[in-house]
Amino acid sequence: MQQLLPDFYAGWRAKVARLDLMTAEDPTVPRNFRMTFSDKTAARQAVDQILAWPCEQVVFAHGPLVFANGQTVLTRAFDWLKP
């Protein structure tokens, strides 16, 4: 999951970042990472397990801290895994 500021990159890198969802409005998994999941069933099971944990805040490597509604943020970020 990541969410870089829209002006993090400039020029062609900014276009690639936008297309890859690295600068999306909400934190999400970039498209290039999504393509690495060869076993979507196992990925769904792992994400379901994570989403079962109580979560209010989220800290991730590339993006702002999430201080509230962490469960909602995580659920939205992994919506792309739904069948």
N, C-alpha and C positions, 0 to 999 in steps of 0.2 A: 504494500500500500504506500502511496506517496501522493503529494500534492505540492508541487513547486509553484512559486509565484509566477504569474504570467510573464514578468520581465526578467526572469532568472536567466534565460538565454536570449540571444539576439540573432537576427538574420535567419539563415536556413535552419540553424539549430532550434530556434523558437518555433518554426513551422513543424519540424519533426517532433518536438516535445508536445505541441498541441495535438497533432495527429495521433500520437502515442498515448494520449490522455495523461501525460505527466503534469500538465498544467490545468487539469479539469477543475471545475468549480468545487467539487467535492472530492475528498480523498478516494482514490480507487487504485486498482491494480493496472499498471500500464499494459498496453496490448502486447508488447514484446515479451513480457513475463507470462501473460496468459497463454501464449503459444507454447510455452515450455511444459505445460501440464498435459502429459500424454494420457494419464489415467484420471479422467474427470470424476469418476465415481469415488475414487479414493480421496481426491481433493475435496469433493462435497462432504464426505464423511468427516474429514479433518476440520473443515470450516464449521460444520454443524457442531462438532465437539467444542470448538473455540467459542462459538456463539452461545453455547449453553452456560458458559462462565458468566457470573455477574460482572458487569463492566460499566463504569460510568465515565472513566477517563482513558484516553489512548495516547501513547507516545510511540511515534514511528520515526524512522531515520530521516526521511525526506518530506518534511512538511511541518505545519504548525501543530502545537499540542492541542489535544481535544480535551476540554475540561468538563464537558457535560454531554449527555446523550451518547456515550461511547458505543453502547449496544446498537443504536440506530446507525451510527457512522459505519461500524463494522459490517452490519447487515447490508447496507447500501453498497459498500465497497466490493462485496463479494456477490452481488446480485447476478453478475455475469455467469456464475457457476450453476445457476438454476437450470434444470432441464427444459 
